[in-house]
Amino acid sequence: MNIRKFSINKACILLGILLLLAVGTVSAAIYLLTGNITAVGYVFLFSVFVLLCVICFVALIRRKLVMFSDSFCGQMDDMLSGDMQPKQTIEDESLFYKINYRLGRLYEVMQENKNNIAKERADLQELISDISHQLKTPLAALNIYNGLMQQEVQNSSELKEFASLSEQELDRIESLVQNLLKITKLDAGTITLDKQPQNVADMMGYIERHFAYQAQQQEKTLILSGNEEVTLVCDQTWLIEAISNIVKNAFDHTKTGATIRITWRAFASMVQIIVSDNGSGIHPEDLPHIFKRFYRSRFSKDTQGIGLGLPLAKAIIEDHNGTIEVNSTLGVGTTFTINFLNPTKL
């Protein structure tokens, strides 16, 4: 017999049957020994009375257990949803009171931890936001000064090179500040994604135009391939940000003459976007860590990256209920595969 399926109702029925069998056996034994039918009747009536008392007792216990179970489950549901604190019953030191009291203490601890986490997150967001905003003004001023300096050093090749390097570092710092702001807002949940049906080809075309000048300067090829009718429910601005970060990563880790491909296709209930390149590839030791913030590979020759582009892309994709996977072979290239469930096809 499966004990898990042995309910209280079945236990009561089994107990009643056993008691009836016991009454019948005792009555038969008394009649055989004494032959007195009156004694048998008294025994039978007493046994029925005991049986009724047992049934009433079991029914009362069952009722209290059901009431306690319903109350306990309701309070647990309220605690998990954070709607209300468990009600404290005013009773003696009963089992119900002890369990209820500890539920109340557990709720208080959970709420305190929840409030502490929310406060720490808000403090962190405020700190990074303040630092980022404080950096914006001096960065803008430095960019202006650097632009003026570039105009004045046209006749000096060394100073011109210095000004160009200075501009690159300023752009890098500005990119760091912007990415910090974006990833902090995502962490804090202060960004509400405006998800609308968007044409994937149009979004990829925007990315192609954005990287066209860089591809020309670095003598690299960016190729798009996919069905122009594919649509995806997403926040266009943020999804373009995510895919652009992955494409930028491909530009940063490929040599002159490399090819970077963006392909997309739709399945029955899913849209897939793939960004691949034929660059140097990612070392197997680095693959589990590339989505960690500020991660720097000891094998990478890239000195310009700040380690926030891929983590930011992953956070945005996951906020769209998507997944991202990476496959890479050293000396062959890297492929990022992004999958999104498409609610319109479900």
N, C-alpha and C positions, 0 to 999 in steps of 0.2 A: 504493500500500500504506500502510495506517495503521501508522506506526512504533510507536505506543503499544501496539498489539496484537502486535508482533513479539517473542515471548518467547524465552528462552534455548533452549528445546527446539527451536523452529522454526529458530533460528540454527544449532544443531548439525546438524539434518537437512539444511539447505541447504548447510552446509560439507561434509558427507559426500558429498552428490550432486556438488558441484563437484570434490571431490578424485577421485571415481570417474571423472567425465568427463575430468579431466586425465590420470589414469592410462591410461584407454582411448585417449585421443588420442596420448599419448607412445608407448604400446606399439605402436599401429598405425603411427606414423611410423617407429619403429625397424625394425619388420618390413618395411615398404616400402623402407627405405633399405638394410638389410643382408640381409634374408631369413633371418636367424638366429633360429630359434624359441627357442633356449636363452637368448640375450640378452634376448629379450622376456620370458621366464619370470622371469629374475633381476630385471629392472626391475619386473615385476608384483609379485613377492614383496616387493621393497624398498618399493614404493609402498604395499602393504597394511600392511607394518610401520609405515611413517610414518603411515598413516591411523589405525591402532590407537593409536599413541602420541598423536596429536592428539586422538582421541576420549577417551582416558584423561585427558589434560591438561584438556580442556574439562569432563569430568565432575567432576574434582577441583575445578576453579575454581567450577563451578556449586554443588557441595556446600558449599564454604566460603562462597559468597555467600548461599546459602539459610540456613545456620547463622547467619551474621552478621545477615542480615535478621530472622530470628526472634528472635535475642537483642536486637537493636536495638529492635524493636517491643515486646518484652516489657519492656525497661528503660524505654522511653518511657511505656508504660502504667503502670508502677509509679511513675514520677516524677509523672505527672499525677494519679494517685490519692493520692500522698503516702504510699504504704505502705512503701517502702524506698528506700535509696540505691543507685545503680548499682554493681555489683561491679567493683572495679578488677582487671583482668587483669595479671599480672606477665609482661610480654613486652618485647622490644626496641622500638625506635622504629618499630613497624610502623603501617600505616594503621589497623588495628583498635584498637591501643593508643591512638593519638592521638584517635580519635573517642570511645573509651570514657572517656578522661581528661577530655575537654571536657564530656562528658555529666555526669560527676561534679561538675565545677566548676559547671555550669549548675544542677544539683540543689541544691548548697550555696547558691548565690545565691538561688534560688527559695525555699528553706526559710528563709533569713535574712530575706528580704522578707516572707514570710508571718508569721514570728514577730514582726517589727517592727510589722506592721499590727495583729496581734492584741493586742500589748502597748499600742499607742497607743489602740486601741478600748477596751480594758479600763480604761486610765488615764482616758480621757475619760468613760466611763460612771461610774467611781468618783468623779471630780471633780464631775460634774453631780449625781450622787446625793447626795454629801456636801453640796453647796451647797443642794440642794432640801430635804434633811432638816433642815439648819441653819435654813432659813427657816420651816419649819413651826411651830416653837415660838413665835417672836416674832409670826408671823402670827396664830396662835390667840389669843395674849395681846392683840394689837391689836384683834381682832374683839370680844373680851370688853370691853375698855376702850371701844370705839366703841359697843357696845350699852348700856353703863352711861351713857355720855355722852348717847345719844339719849333715855334715860329722864329725864335731868335738864334737858333743853333744850326741853321741850314748850311752854314759854311764850315762847320766843324763836324767831321764824321764821328769822332769819339763821343762828343756831347750829344750828337743826334742819336747814336746807338744807346747811350745812357738814358736819354729821354724816352726812347722806344721801350726799353726794358722797364723803366719806371711806369709807363702806361700799362704794360702787361700786368705788373704786380698790383697796380690800383684796380684794374679790372678783376683780378683774382680776388682781392679783398671784397670788392663790391658784390661779386658773385657769392662769396661766403656769407656775407651779411644777409643777402636776399634769401638764400637757401635756409639759413638759420631761422629767419622769420617764418618762412613757409612751413618748415617741418615742425616748428614749435606750435603753430596754429593747428596743424593736423593732429599733433599729439594731444593738445588741449581740447580738441573737439569743437573749436570755435568756428570752423568753416562748415557752411551748409552747401553741399554740392547741389547745383542746379542741373539735375539730370533730365535731358530731353533727347528724343531720337535725333541722332546726328549721322551724316553721311561720312563713312570712314575714309573714302577716297579724297573728299574735300579736306579732312583734317591732315591726312598724310601729304597732300599737296602743299598745304601751308608749311609743314615741316621741311619739305623739299626746298621751297623758296627760301626759307630761313637759313638753310645750310648751303645754299647754292654758291654764295661768294666764298665761303670757307672751303668748299670742295674744289672750286676753281683755283684758289690760292695754293692748296696743298696737292693739287693734281690727283684728286681722288674722284671716284664716281659713285653717285647715290642713285640707286635704281628703285623705282616703285613698281609693284605688281599686285593686282587684285581686282576683284569684281567691283565696278563702279556703283553698283546698286546696293551694296552691303551697308546696313545701318546698325548703329549701336546706341543704346540708351546710356548716356554719360554726360558729365560736365565737360563740355568741349575745351574750355580753357585749361582745366587741370589735367585732362587726359593728354592734351598736346604737350603740356609741361613734362609729364611722365615719359612719353615716348621720345621727346626731344632730349631728355637727359640720357636715355639709353643710346640714342644716335650719337650724341656728343661723346659718350664713352667710347663708341666705336671709332670715331674720328681721332680720339686721343691715343688709341692703341693700335693704329694701323700706319703703315709706311706709305710713302709716295707711290701712286699707281694702284692703290687698294680699291676694292669694290665693296660698298655697303648696300645691303638690300633691305627694303621694307616690304613685306608681303602680308596680305590679309585674306581671309576667307571665312565664309559662314557655314556652320553646320546646322543641324536641326534645331538645336537650342543653345548654340554657343557661337561666339565670334572669336576668331584667333588672329592675333597679330604677331608676326615674327620679324625680329631685327637680327640680321646676320652680317658677318664680315669675314674677310679672308686675311685677318691680321695675325699677330703673334700668338694669340690664344692666351688663356689664363692657366697658370700653374695649378695642378690638382690640389696642392696644399692651400691655395687661396680660395677655391670654389665655395667652401662652406662659410666664408667670411666676407664675401664681396658686398653683401647688403648691410654690413655693420657700419655704423657711422664713424667717419674719420679713419677707416681701416686703410693701412698702407702696406702694400705687399713688398717684401724684401727682394722679390724677383722682378718687380716692375721698374722700367726705366722712365716712367712718366713722373716728371717733377712738378707739373702744373696742377694736377688734380688735388682736390681738397677732401675727397671721401664722403661727400654728401649727395651727389647726384643720383647714384643707384639706390641708396636708402630712401631718398625722397620719392623716387619713381615707384619703389615697392609699396611705400605707404599710400600713395595716391591710388595705385592699382587695387590694393586691398580694400580701400575705402569704396571702390566701385564693385566690391564683391568679386574681384578677379584674382587670378593667381599668376605668378611669374616663375619660370624655370630657366636655368642656364645650362647649356652644354658647351664644352670647349675642348679643343685638342691643340696642344702646343705646336706652333708652326703651321697650323691649318686654318684656324679661325674660331670664332665664338658665335653662338646662336642663343638669343633670348626669345623664349616662347611665352606669350601672354594670352591667357584664356579668360573670356568674360561670358557669363551666362547672359543670354538675351531674353529678358522677360516677355518681349513681344511674341516670342516663338514658343513660350511654355504653355 
